[in-house]
Amino acid sequence: MAKILDINTGKEKKIEYFKCSICDCKFSEQEGGLQGGVIGLIVVWFCPTCFSGLLDMLEYFRGRDEEEEEE
């Protein structure tokens, strides 16, 4: 694993990890996902896998609504 250094200070940058609101896995900003989103008043974090799954589910339901409107 490579170290990330601040070019101004030469100190190692601390990688912040987040805990997914769905599966409780830990992930970093470099891995992707959603860091600190909001659903209503609830603050949520989604790892890349859960975030991708949510987007797929959204596309599925949006497509289903469009098909119902066409009929």
mmCIF file of the N, C-alpha and C atoms, coordinates in Angstrom:
data_MODEL
# 
_entry.id   MODEL 
# 
loop_
_atom_site.group_PDB 
_atom_site.id 
_atom_site.type_symbol 
_atom_site.label_atom_id 
_atom_site.label_alt_id 
_atom_site.label_comp_id 
_atom_site.label_asym_id 
_atom_site.label_entity_id 
_atom_site.label_seq_id 
_atom_site.pdbx_PDB_ins_code 
_atom_site.Cartn_x 
_atom_site.Cartn_y 
_atom_site.Cartn_z 
_atom_site.occupancy 
_atom_site.B_iso_or_equiv 
_atom_site.pdbx_formal_charge 
_atom_site.auth_seq_id 
_atom_site.auth_comp_id 
_atom_site.auth_asym_id 
_atom_site.auth_atom_id 
_atom_site.pdbx_PDB_model_num 
ATOM 1   N N  . MET A 1 1  ? 0.847   -1.171 0.000   1.00 0.00 ? 1  MET A N  1 
ATOM 2   C CA . MET A 1 1  ? 0.000   0.000  0.000   1.00 0.00 ? 1  MET A CA 1 
ATOM 3   C C  . MET A 1 1  ? 0.896   1.238  0.000   1.00 0.00 ? 1  MET A C  1 
ATOM 4   N N  . ALA A 1 2  ? 0.541   2.227  -0.784  1.00 0.00 ? 2  ALA A N  1 
ATOM 5   C CA . ALA A 1 2  ? 1.317   3.459  -0.887  1.00 0.00 ? 2  ALA A CA 1 
ATOM 6   C C  . ALA A 1 2  ? 0.904   4.441  0.201   1.00 0.00 ? 2  ALA A C  1 
ATOM 7   N N  . LYS A 1 3  ? 1.860   5.256  0.612   1.00 0.00 ? 3  LYS A N  1 
ATOM 8   C CA . LYS A 1 3  ? 1.572   6.313  1.570   1.00 0.00 ? 3  LYS A CA 1 
ATOM 9   C C  . LYS A 1 3  ? 1.199   7.574  0.800   1.00 0.00 ? 3  LYS A C  1 
ATOM 10  N N  . ILE A 1 4  ? 0.315   8.359  1.362   1.00 0.00 ? 4  ILE A N  1 
ATOM 11  C CA . ILE A 1 4  ? -0.062  9.643  0.774   1.00 0.00 ? 4  ILE A CA 1 
ATOM 12  C C  . ILE A 1 4  ? 0.571   10.736 1.631   1.00 0.00 ? 4  ILE A C  1 
ATOM 13  N N  . LEU A 1 5  ? 1.442   11.541 0.998   1.00 0.00 ? 5  LEU A N  1 
ATOM 14  C CA . LEU A 1 5  ? 2.139   12.600 1.720   1.00 0.00 ? 5  LEU A CA 1 
ATOM 15  C C  . LEU A 1 5  ? 1.643   13.967 1.267   1.00 0.00 ? 5  LEU A C  1 
ATOM 16  N N  . ASP A 1 6  ? 1.546   14.882 2.220   1.00 0.00 ? 6  ASP A N  1 
ATOM 17  C CA . ASP A 1 6  ? 1.229   16.273 1.918   1.00 0.00 ? 6  ASP A CA 1 
ATOM 18  C C  . ASP A 1 6  ? 2.507   16.917 1.395   1.00 0.00 ? 6  ASP A C  1 
ATOM 19  N N  . ILE A 1 7  ? 2.483   17.464 0.167   1.00 0.00 ? 7  ILE A N  1 
ATOM 20  C CA . ILE A 1 7  ? 3.710   18.005 -0.416  1.00 0.00 ? 7  ILE A CA 1 
ATOM 21  C C  . ILE A 1 7  ? 4.195   19.268 0.295   1.00 0.00 ? 7  ILE A C  1 
ATOM 22  N N  . ASN A 1 8  ? 3.322   19.951 1.000   1.00 0.00 ? 8  ASN A N  1 
ATOM 23  C CA . ASN A 1 8  ? 3.719   21.174 1.710   1.00 0.00 ? 8  ASN A CA 1 
ATOM 24  C C  . ASN A 1 8  ? 4.376   20.874 3.051   1.00 0.00 ? 8  ASN A C  1 
ATOM 25  N N  . THR A 1 9  ? 3.874   19.888 3.758   1.00 0.00 ? 9  THR A N  1 
ATOM 26  C CA . THR A 1 9  ? 4.391   19.600 5.092   1.00 0.00 ? 9  THR A CA 1 
ATOM 27  C C  . THR A 1 9  ? 5.264   18.356 5.140   1.00 0.00 ? 9  THR A C  1 
ATOM 28  N N  . GLY A 1 10 ? 5.108   17.461 4.182   1.00 0.00 ? 10 GLY A N  1 
ATOM 29  C CA . GLY A 1 10 ? 5.858   16.207 4.188   1.00 0.00 ? 10 GLY A CA 1 
ATOM 30  C C  . GLY A 1 10 ? 5.290   15.177 5.145   1.00 0.00 ? 10 GLY A C  1 
ATOM 31  N N  . LYS A 1 11 ? 4.195   15.510 5.791   1.00 0.00 ? 11 LYS A N  1 
ATOM 32  C CA . LYS A 1 11 ? 3.572   14.575 6.733   1.00 0.00 ? 11 LYS A CA 1 
ATOM 33  C C  . LYS A 1 11 ? 2.622   13.637 5.988   1.00 0.00 ? 11 LYS A C  1 
ATOM 34  N N  . GLU A 1 12 ? 2.489   12.440 6.545   1.00 0.00 ? 12 GLU A N  1 
ATOM 35  C CA . GLU A 1 12 ? 1.595   11.454 5.945   1.00 0.00 ? 12 GLU A CA 1 
ATOM 36  C C  . GLU A 1 12 ? 0.143   11.863 6.172   1.00 0.00 ? 12 GLU A C  1 
ATOM 37  N N  . LYS A 1 13 ? -0.641  11.772 5.104   1.00 0.00 ? 13 LYS A N  1 
ATOM 38  C CA . LYS A 1 13 ? -2.062  12.122 5.208   1.00 0.00 ? 13 LYS A CA 1 
ATOM 39  C C  . LYS A 1 13 ? -2.821  10.949 5.827   1.00 0.00 ? 13 LYS A C  1 
ATOM 40  N N  . LYS A 1 14 ? -3.623  11.248 6.810   1.00 0.00 ? 14 LYS A N  1 
ATOM 41  C CA . LYS A 1 14 ? -4.446  10.228 7.470   1.00 0.00 ? 14 LYS A CA 1 
ATOM 42  C C  . LYS A 1 14 ? -5.667  9.967  6.596   1.00 0.00 ? 14 LYS A C  1 
ATOM 43  N N  . ILE A 1 15 ? -5.893  8.707  6.258   1.00 0.00 ? 15 ILE A N  1 
ATOM 44  C CA . ILE A 1 15 ? -7.034  8.336  5.439   1.00 0.00 ? 15 ILE A CA 1 
ATOM 45  C C  . ILE A 1 15 ? -8.248  8.141  6.344   1.00 0.00 ? 15 ILE A C  1 
ATOM 46  N N  . GLU A 1 16 ? -9.304  8.884  6.045   1.00 0.00 ? 16 GLU A N  1 
ATOM 47  C CA . GLU A 1 16 ? -10.530 8.809  6.840   1.00 0.00 ? 16 GLU A CA 1 
ATOM 48  C C  . GLU A 1 16 ? -11.410 7.683  6.298   1.00 0.00 ? 16 GLU A C  1 
ATOM 49  N N  . TYR A 1 17 ? -11.930 6.871  7.195   1.00 0.00 ? 17 TYR A N  1 
ATOM 50  C CA . TYR A 1 17 ? -12.818 5.773  6.812   1.00 0.00 ? 17 TYR A CA 1 
ATOM 51  C C  . TYR A 1 17 ? -14.231 6.072  7.302   1.00 0.00 ? 17 TYR A C  1 
ATOM 52  N N  . PHE A 1 18 ? -15.197 5.635  6.513   1.00 0.00 ? 18 PHE A N  1 
ATOM 53  C CA . PHE A 1 18 ? -16.611 5.813  6.828   1.00 0.00 ? 18 PHE A CA 1 
ATOM 54  C C  . PHE A 1 18 ? -17.239 4.446  7.010   1.00 0.00 ? 18 PHE A C  1 
ATOM 55  N N  . LYS A 1 19 ? -18.339 4.377  7.747   1.00 0.00 ? 19 LYS A N  1 
ATOM 56  C CA . LYS A 1 19 ? -19.043 3.118  7.986   1.00 0.00 ? 19 LYS A CA 1 
ATOM 57  C C  . LYS A 1 19 ? -20.359 3.150  7.217   1.00 0.00 ? 19 LYS A C  1 
ATOM 58  N N  . CYS A 1 20 ? -20.563 2.173  6.338   1.00 0.00 ? 20 CYS A N  1 
ATOM 59  C CA . CYS A 1 20 ? -21.770 2.105  5.507   1.00 0.00 ? 20 CYS A CA 1 
ATOM 60  C C  . CYS A 1 20 ? -23.010 1.955  6.376   1.00 0.00 ? 20 CYS A C  1 
ATOM 61  N N  . SER A 1 21 ? -24.050 2.707  6.040   1.00 0.00 ? 21 SER A N  1 
ATOM 62  C CA . SER A 1 21 ? -25.298 2.660  6.802   1.00 0.00 ? 21 SER A CA 1 
ATOM 63  C C  . SER A 1 21 ? -26.093 1.384  6.555   1.00 0.00 ? 21 SER A C  1 
ATOM 64  N N  . ILE A 1 22 ? -25.783 0.658  5.485   1.00 0.00 ? 22 ILE A N  1 
ATOM 65  C CA . ILE A 1 22 ? -26.533 -0.560 5.171   1.00 0.00 ? 22 ILE A CA 1 
ATOM 66  C C  . ILE A 1 22 ? -25.792 -1.801 5.656   1.00 0.00 ? 22 ILE A C  1 
ATOM 67  N N  . CYS A 1 23 ? -24.537 -1.996 5.204   1.00 0.00 ? 23 CYS A N  1 
ATOM 68  C CA . CYS A 1 23 ? -23.833 -3.252 5.488   1.00 0.00 ? 23 CYS A CA 1 
ATOM 69  C C  . CYS A 1 23 ? -22.759 -3.133 6.568   1.00 0.00 ? 23 CYS A C  1 
ATOM 70  N N  . ASP A 1 24 ? -22.554 -1.945 7.123   1.00 0.00 ? 24 ASP A N  1 
ATOM 71  C CA . ASP A 1 24 ? -21.588 -1.681 8.201   1.00 0.00 ? 24 ASP A CA 1 
ATOM 72  C C  . ASP A 1 24 ? -20.121 -1.904 7.819   1.00 0.00 ? 24 ASP A C  1 
ATOM 73  N N  . CYS A 1 25 ? -19.803 -2.018 6.518   1.00 0.00 ? 25 CYS A N  1 
ATOM 74  C CA . CYS A 1 25 ? -18.390 -2.155 6.141   1.00 0.00 ? 25 CYS A CA 1 
ATOM 75  C C  . CYS A 1 25 ? -17.727 -0.786 6.177   1.00 0.00 ? 25 CYS A C  1 
ATOM 76  N N  . LYS A 1 26 ? -16.405 -0.765 6.291   1.00 0.00 ? 26 LYS A N  1 
ATOM 77  C CA . LYS A 1 26 ? -15.653 0.480  6.304   1.00 0.00 ? 26 LYS A CA 1 
ATOM 78  C C  . LYS A 1 26 ? -15.104 0.737  4.913   1.00 0.00 ? 26 LYS A C  1 
ATOM 79  N N  . PHE A 1 27 ? -15.151 2.004  4.473   1.00 0.00 ? 27 PHE A N  1 
ATOM 80  C CA . PHE A 1 27 ? -14.623 2.364  3.160   1.00 0.00 ? 27 PHE A CA 1 
ATOM 81  C C  . PHE A 1 27 ? -14.031 3.763  3.230   1.00 0.00 ? 27 PHE A C  1 
ATOM 82  N N  . SER A 1 28 ? -13.108 4.045  2.308   1.00 0.00 ? 28 SER A N  1 
ATOM 83  C CA . SER A 1 28 ? -12.465 5.358  2.270   1.00 0.00 ? 28 SER A CA 1 
ATOM 84  C C  . SER A 1 28 ? -12.985 6.171  1.095   1.00 0.00 ? 28 SER A C  1 
ATOM 85  N N  . GLU A 1 29 ? -12.636 7.434  1.073   1.00 0.00 ? 29 GLU A N  1 
ATOM 86  C CA . GLU A 1 29 ? -13.059 8.326  0.000   1.00 0.00 ? 29 GLU A CA 1 
ATOM 87  C C  . GLU A 1 29 ? -12.514 7.863  -1.350  1.00 0.00 ? 29 GLU A C  1 
ATOM 88  N N  . GLN A 1 30 ? -11.317 7.270  -1.358  1.00 0.00 ? 30 GLN A N  1 
ATOM 89  C CA . GLN A 1 30 ? -10.703 6.821  -2.597  1.00 0.00 ? 30 GLN A CA 1 
ATOM 90  C C  . GLN A 1 30 ? -11.459 5.656  -3.226  1.00 0.00 ? 30 GLN A C  1 
ATOM 91  N N  . GLU A 1 31 ? -12.194 4.901  -2.440  1.00 0.00 ? 31 GLU A N  1 
ATOM 92  C CA . GLU A 1 31 ? -12.932 3.748  -2.949  1.00 0.00 ? 31 GLU A CA 1 
ATOM 93  C C  . GLU A 1 31 ? -14.236 4.143  -3.628  1.00 0.00 ? 31 GLU A C  1 
ATOM 94  N N  . GLY A 1 32 ? -14.706 5.339  -3.415  1.00 0.00 ? 32 GLY A N  1 
ATOM 95  C CA . GLY A 1 32 ? -15.973 5.776  -3.991  1.00 0.00 ? 32 GLY A CA 1 
ATOM 96  C C  . GLY A 1 32 ? -17.069 5.705  -2.952  1.00 0.00 ? 32 GLY A C  1 
ATOM 97  N N  . GLY A 1 33 ? -18.293 5.532  -3.403  1.00 0.00 ? 33 GLY A N  1 
ATOM 98  C CA . GLY A 1 33 ? -19.416 5.497  -2.478  1.00 0.00 ? 33 GLY A CA 1 
ATOM 99  C C  . GLY A 1 33 ? -19.934 6.895  -2.208  1.00 0.00 ? 33 GLY A C  1 
ATOM 100 N N  . LEU A 1 34 ? -20.713 7.013  -1.170  1.00 0.00 ? 34 LEU A N  1 
ATOM 101 C CA . LEU A 1 34 ? -21.310 8.295  -0.799  1.00 0.00 ? 34 LEU A CA 1 
ATOM 102 C C  . LEU A 1 34 ? -20.920 8.614  0.632   1.00 0.00 ? 34 LEU A C  1 
ATOM 103 N N  . GLN A 1 35 ? -20.202 9.708  0.825   1.00 0.00 ? 35 GLN A N  1 
ATOM 104 C CA . GLN A 1 35 ? -19.776 10.091 2.163   1.00 0.00 ? 35 GLN A CA 1 
ATOM 105 C C  . GLN A 1 35 ? -20.665 11.209 2.673   1.00 0.00 ? 35 GLN A C  1 
ATOM 106 N N  . GLY A 1 36 ? -21.552 10.898 3.598   1.00 0.00 ? 36 GLY A N  1 
ATOM 107 C CA . GLY A 1 36 ? -22.345 11.918 4.269   1.00 0.00 ? 36 GLY A CA 1 
ATOM 108 C C  . GLY A 1 36 ? -23.499 12.467 3.469   1.00 0.00 ? 36 GLY A C  1 
ATOM 109 N N  . GLY A 1 37 ? -24.302 11.607 2.877   1.00 0.00 ? 37 GLY A N  1 
ATOM 110 C CA . GLY A 1 37 ? -25.519 12.055 2.216   1.00 0.00 ? 37 GLY A CA 1 
ATOM 111 C C  . GLY A 1 37 ? -26.650 12.193 3.222   1.00 0.00 ? 37 GLY A C  1 
ATOM 112 N N  . VAL A 1 38 ? -27.785 12.689 2.771   1.00 0.00 ? 38 VAL A N  1 
ATOM 113 C CA . VAL A 1 38 ? -28.925 12.895 3.658   1.00 0.00 ? 38 VAL A CA 1 
ATOM 114 C C  . VAL A 1 38 ? -30.183 12.347 2.990   1.00 0.00 ? 38 VAL A C  1 
ATOM 115 N N  . ILE A 1 39 ? -30.936 11.556 3.737   1.00 0.00 ? 39 ILE A N  1 
ATOM 116 C CA . ILE A 1 39 ? -32.261 11.114 3.314   1.00 0.00 ? 39 ILE A CA 1 
ATOM 117 C C  . ILE A 1 39 ? -33.222 11.708 4.334   1.00 0.00 ? 39 ILE A C  1 
ATOM 118 N N  . GLY A 1 40 ? -33.962 12.729 3.899   1.00 0.00 ? 40 GLY A N  1 
ATOM 119 C CA . GLY A 1 40 ? -34.805 13.462 4.845   1.00 0.00 ? 40 GLY A CA 1 
ATOM 120 C C  . GLY A 1 40 ? -33.909 14.159 5.851   1.00 0.00 ? 40 GLY A C  1 
ATOM 121 N N  . LEU A 1 41 ? -34.035 13.789 7.114   1.00 0.00 ? 41 LEU A N  1 
ATOM 122 C CA . LEU A 1 41 ? -33.180 14.352 8.159   1.00 0.00 ? 41 LEU A CA 1 
ATOM 123 C C  . LEU A 1 41 ? -32.117 13.368 8.634   1.00 0.00 ? 41 LEU A C  1 
ATOM 124 N N  . ILE A 1 42 ? -32.059 12.198 8.016   1.00 0.00 ? 42 ILE A N  1 
ATOM 125 C CA . ILE A 1 42 ? -31.143 11.145 8.442   1.00 0.00 ? 42 ILE A CA 1 
ATOM 126 C C  . ILE A 1 42 ? -29.858 11.216 7.619   1.00 0.00 ? 42 ILE A C  1 
ATOM 127 N N  . VAL A 1 43 ? -28.718 11.345 8.284   1.00 0.00 ? 43 VAL A N  1 
ATOM 128 C CA . VAL A 1 43 ? -27.414 11.349 7.614   1.00 0.00 ? 43 VAL A CA 1 
ATOM 129 C C  . VAL A 1 43 ? -27.021 9.899  7.338   1.00 0.00 ? 43 VAL A C  1 
ATOM 130 N N  . VAL A 1 44 ? -26.620 9.631  6.083   1.00 0.00 ? 44 VAL A N  1 
ATOM 131 C CA . VAL A 1 44 ? -26.266 8.260  5.688   1.00 0.00 ? 44 VAL A CA 1 
ATOM 132 C C  . VAL A 1 44 ? -24.931 8.240  4.959   1.00 0.00 ? 44 VAL A C  1 
ATOM 133 N N  . TRP A 1 45 ? -24.276 7.089  4.996   1.00 0.00 ? 45 TRP A N  1 
ATOM 134 C CA . TRP A 1 45 ? -23.066 6.814  4.241   1.00 0.00 ? 45 TRP A CA 1 
ATOM 135 C C  . TRP A 1 45 ? -23.283 5.495  3.530   1.00 0.00 ? 45 TRP A C  1 
ATOM 136 N N  . PHE A 1 46 ? -22.893 5.413  2.254   1.00 0.00 ? 46 PHE A N  1 
ATOM 137 C CA . PHE A 1 46 ? -23.047 4.182  1.493   1.00 0.00 ? 46 PHE A CA 1 
ATOM 138 C C  . PHE A 1 46 ? -21.716 3.783  0.869   1.00 0.00 ? 46 PHE A C  1 
ATOM 139 N N  . CYS A 1 47 ? -21.305 2.532  1.092   1.00 0.00 ? 47 CYS A N  1 
ATOM 140 C CA . CYS A 1 47 ? -20.105 2.012  0.453   1.00 0.00 ? 47 CYS A CA 1 
ATOM 141 C C  . CYS A 1 47 ? -20.367 1.905  -1.056  1.00 0.00 ? 47 CYS A C  1 
ATOM 142 N N  . PRO A 1 48 ? -19.327 1.729  -1.871  1.00 0.00 ? 48 PRO A N  1 
ATOM 143 C CA . PRO A 1 48 ? -19.536 1.656  -3.319  1.00 0.00 ? 48 PRO A CA 1 
ATOM 144 C C  . PRO A 1 48 ? -20.524 0.568  -3.746  1.00 0.00 ? 48 PRO A C  1 
ATOM 145 N N  . THR A 1 49 ? -20.508 -0.580 -3.095  1.00 0.00 ? 49 THR A N  1 
ATOM 146 C CA . THR A 1 49 ? -21.407 -1.677 -3.465  1.00 0.00 ? 49 THR A CA 1 
ATOM 147 C C  . THR A 1 49 ? -22.857 -1.326 -3.163  1.00 0.00 ? 49 THR A C  1 
ATOM 148 N N  . CYS A 1 50 ? -23.137 -0.828 -1.973  1.00 0.00 ? 50 CYS A N  1 
ATOM 149 C CA . CYS A 1 50 ? -24.510 -0.481 -1.600  1.00 0.00 ? 50 CYS A CA 1 
ATOM 150 C C  . CYS A 1 50 ? -25.005 0.723  -2.401  1.00 0.00 ? 50 CYS A C  1 
ATOM 151 N N  . PHE A 1 51 ? -24.126 1.694  -2.664  1.00 0.00 ? 51 PHE A N  1 
ATOM 152 C CA . PHE A 1 51 ? -24.504 2.868  -3.451  1.00 0.00 ? 51 PHE A CA 1 
ATOM 153 C C  . PHE A 1 51 ? -24.880 2.456  -4.875  1.00 0.00 ? 51 PHE A C  1 
ATOM 154 N N  . SER A 1 52 ? -24.097 1.570  -5.462  1.00 0.00 ? 52 SER A N  1 
ATOM 155 C CA . SER A 1 52 ? -24.395 1.060  -6.801  1.00 0.00 ? 52 SER A CA 1 
ATOM 156 C C  . SER A 1 52 ? -25.723 0.311  -6.806  1.00 0.00 ? 52 SER A C  1 
ATOM 157 N N  . GLY A 1 53 ? -25.967 -0.488 -5.773  1.00 0.00 ? 53 GLY A N  1 
ATOM 158 C CA . GLY A 1 53 ? -27.228 -1.223 -5.660  1.00 0.00 ? 53 GLY A CA 1 
ATOM 159 C C  . GLY A 1 53 ? -28.423 -0.286 -5.544  1.00 0.00 ? 53 GLY A C  1 
ATOM 160 N N  . LEU A 1 54 ? -28.274 0.787  -4.787  1.00 0.00 ? 54 LEU A N  1 
ATOM 161 C CA . LEU A 1 54 ? -29.361 1.761  -4.664  1.00 0.00 ? 54 LEU A CA 1 
ATOM 162 C C  . LEU A 1 54 ? -29.662 2.428  -6.006  1.00 0.00 ? 54 LEU A C  1 
ATOM 163 N N  . LEU A 1 55 ? -28.615 2.769  -6.754  1.00 0.00 ? 55 LEU A N  1 
ATOM 164 C CA . LEU A 1 55 ? -28.820 3.387  -8.064  1.00 0.00 ? 55 LEU A CA 1 
ATOM 165 C C  . LEU A 1 55 ? -29.488 2.407  -9.039  1.00 0.00 ? 55 LEU A C  1 
ATOM 166 N N  . ASP A 1 56 ? -29.092 1.136  -8.995  1.00 0.00 ? 56 ASP A N  1 
ATOM 167 C CA . ASP A 1 56 ? -29.737 0.120  -9.833  1.00 0.00 ? 56 ASP A CA 1 
ATOM 168 C C  . ASP A 1 56 ? -31.211 -0.029 -9.486  1.00 0.00 ? 56 ASP A C  1 
ATOM 169 N N  . MET A 1 57 ? -31.525 -0.022 -8.192  1.00 0.00 ? 57 MET A N  1 
ATOM 170 C CA . MET A 1 57 ? -32.914 -0.138 -7.757  1.00 0.00 ? 57 MET A CA 1 
ATOM 171 C C  . MET A 1 57 ? -33.717 1.074  -8.222  1.00 0.00 ? 57 MET A C  1 
ATOM 172 N N  . LEU A 1 58 ? -33.133 2.262  -8.154  1.00 0.00 ? 58 LEU A N  1 
ATOM 173 C CA . LEU A 1 58 ? -33.796 3.469  -8.625  1.00 0.00 ? 58 LEU A CA 1 
ATOM 174 C C  . LEU A 1 58 ? -34.108 3.372  -10.116 1.00 0.00 ? 58 LEU A C  1 
ATOM 175 N N  . GLU A 1 59 ? -33.125 2.930  -10.896 1.00 0.00 ? 59 GLU A N  1 
ATOM 176 C CA . GLU A 1 59 ? -33.349 2.772  -12.337 1.00 0.00 ? 59 GLU A CA 1 
ATOM 177 C C  . GLU A 1 59 ? -34.460 1.758  -12.610 1.00 0.00 ? 59 GLU A C  1 
ATOM 178 N N  . TYR A 1 60 ? -34.490 0.668  -11.857 1.00 0.00 ? 60 TYR A N  1 
ATOM 179 C CA . TYR A 1 60 ? -35.518 -0.359 -12.031 1.00 0.00 ? 60 TYR A CA 1 
ATOM 180 C C  . TYR A 1 60 ? -36.903 0.232  -11.791 1.00 0.00 ? 60 TYR A C  1 
ATOM 181 N N  . PHE A 1 61 ? -37.079 0.934  -10.672 1.00 0.00 ? 61 PHE A N  1 
ATOM 182 C CA . PHE A 1 61 ? -38.394 1.483  -10.351 1.00 0.00 ? 61 PHE A CA 1 
ATOM 183 C C  . PHE A 1 61 ? -38.783 2.631  -11.278 1.00 0.00 ? 61 PHE A C  1 
ATOM 184 N N  . ARG A 1 62 ? -37.829 3.425  -11.727 1.00 0.00 ? 62 ARG A N  1 
ATOM 185 C CA . ARG A 1 62 ? -38.141 4.478  -12.683 1.00 0.00 ? 62 ARG A CA 1 
ATOM 186 C C  . ARG A 1 62 ? -38.592 3.875  -14.006 1.00 0.00 ? 62 ARG A C  1 
ATOM 187 N N  . GLY A 1 63 ? -37.943 2.832  -14.444 1.00 0.00 ? 63 GLY A N  1 
ATOM 188 C CA . GLY A 1 63 ? -38.326 2.154  -15.677 1.00 0.00 ? 63 GLY A CA 1 
ATOM 189 C C  . GLY A 1 63 ? -39.703 1.535  -15.569 1.00 0.00 ? 63 GLY A C  1 
ATOM 190 N N  . ARG A 1 64 ? -40.023 0.988  -14.410 1.00 0.00 ? 64 ARG A N  1 
ATOM 191 C CA . ARG A 1 64 ? -41.329 0.378  -14.185 1.00 0.00 ? 64 ARG A CA 1 
ATOM 192 C C  . ARG A 1 64 ? -42.426 1.430  -14.221 1.00 0.00 ? 64 ARG A C  1 
ATOM 193 N N  . ASP A 1 65 ? -42.180 2.593  -13.663 1.00 0.00 ? 65 ASP A N  1 
ATOM 194 C CA . ASP A 1 65 ? -43.158 3.677  -13.687 1.00 0.00 ? 65 ASP A CA 1 
ATOM 195 C C  . ASP A 1 65 ? -43.407 4.150  -15.114 1.00 0.00 ? 65 ASP A C  1 
ATOM 196 N N  . GLU A 1 66 ? -42.348 4.255  -15.918 1.00 0.00 ? 66 GLU A N  1 
ATOM 197 C CA . GLU A 1 66 ? -42.487 4.692  -17.300 1.00 0.00 ? 66 GLU A CA 1 
ATOM 198 C C  . GLU A 1 66 ? -43.302 3.688  -18.113 1.00 0.00 ? 66 GLU A C  1 
ATOM 199 N N  . GLU A 1 67 ? -43.104 2.381  -17.856 1.00 0.00 ? 67 GLU A N  1 
ATOM 200 C CA . GLU A 1 67 ? -43.859 1.349  -18.568 1.00 0.00 ? 67 GLU A CA 1 
ATOM 201 C C  . GLU A 1 67 ? -45.342 1.419  -18.203 1.00 0.00 ? 67 GLU A C  1 
ATOM 202 N N  . GLU A 1 68 ? -45.654 1.693  -16.920 1.00 0.00 ? 68 GLU A N  1 
ATOM 203 C CA . GLU A 1 68 ? -47.050 1.794  -16.492 1.00 0.00 ? 68 GLU A CA 1 
ATOM 204 C C  . GLU A 1 68 ? -47.725 2.986  -17.126 1.00 0.00 ? 68 GLU A C  1 
ATOM 205 N N  . GLU A 1 69 ? -47.001 4.096  -17.325 1.00 0.00 ? 69 GLU A N  1 
ATOM 206 C CA . GLU A 1 69 ? -47.579 5.293  -17.925 1.00 0.00 ? 69 GLU A CA 1 
ATOM 207 C C  . GLU A 1 69 ? -47.877 5.072  -19.413 1.00 0.00 ? 69 GLU A C  1 
ATOM 208 N N  . GLU A 1 70 ? -47.073 4.244  -20.086 1.00 0.00 ? 70 GLU A N  1 
ATOM 209 C CA . GLU A 1 70 ? -47.262 3.985  -21.504 1.00 0.00 ? 70 GLU A CA 1 
ATOM 210 C C  . GLU A 1 70 ? -48.509 3.159  -21.768 1.00 0.00 ? 70 GLU A C  1 
ATOM 211 N N  . GLU A 1 71 ? -48.918 2.345  -20.827 1.00 0.00 ? 71 GLU A N  1 
ATOM 212 C CA . GLU A 1 71 ? -50.066 1.463  -21.023 1.00 0.00 ? 71 GLU A CA 1 
ATOM 213 C C  . GLU A 1 71 ? -51.378 2.157  -20.909 1.00 0.00 ? 71 GLU A C  1 
# 
